[in-house]
Structure formats: structure tokens, C-alpha cells
Amino acid sequence: MIEFCSKRRMVAAIVILTIVSTIVLVLENRLPIGHEMKSITNDSPESDNASKLCEDSSVTMIRACHICNDLEQKSLIACKATNYVEKLKCQSSQGNDEEFSRSCQKLSRTEERRFWAFECTTAAVGMASYGVVYLRQKRLERLLIEKVHRQIAAGV
């Protein structure tokens, strides 16, 4: 069945499927479909100590919400809830500076950026592969035509 499709129809089908897939993925990302991330409650002793220390002080962010690496997963309690952590610094009025980590939600824009980077990479590899196949096909056709010409010239 696929042998009877022209190149134009195949390209049109691929483009339509790509557009539909992209629309579905964007809508799925934007609309809540019944699955939500669990709410984070910092019940760990580490977060309780930090909240007590920071009651009368200013909090500054040292490092924004990021995925925990292997060392942080083993050593930080805050990484166990969502596998994402942010580092904060408490500056109290008495001059005590305390650093602590707390769990945070994963960032959808980071995941979306990774997804689009993957899609762009896949598209680039696909186009490069198509280019190589196209050039190879043209070369083989040229060699076949030369072979036919040689056979005709040898027979006449």
C-alpha cells in the first residue's frame, strides 16, 4: 500500500502527523488532565530547623530549583520528595548566615525546553539523514545511467 504513495503524498502525511503531534503535546502540557503533582510538605527536621532560623531574617536564593545530582540524592533529605531542590540562605539580624536546602516542584518550562531541544535535534538528524539518502540515490541513478549508456555504446 505504501508503495503506491507518491513522494508528495508521503511528505504531506509526515507534515500533517508532525503538526497534529505538536498540537497534542502543547495542549497536553497546557491543560490539566487530571494528574497533578503531589503537594510538597516539608516535614523533614532539616526544613523545620530552617523555618525556625528564618522567622526573623531575610532569605536569599543561592541556587534556583534544579534536579538533584547523585550526591545530593544521597545526602539531602529535601531531594527525596520531588528529586528537585533549591538552596537558600538565611541572613538573620544577629549576623548568623545559615544555608539550607528545601524541596521544590519541577519546573515545567525546563522540561519543555528539554523537549523542544530533543525535537529540534531529532528533526536535524532526520533532515541530515534524508539529505544523505537523497545524494546517495542520485549518485546510484547516475551510475546506472552511465552503465546503460556504456552497454548501449558497446552493443552498437
Order of alpha helices (4+ residues) and beta strands (2+ residues): alpha-alpha-beta-alpha-alpha-beta-beta-alpha
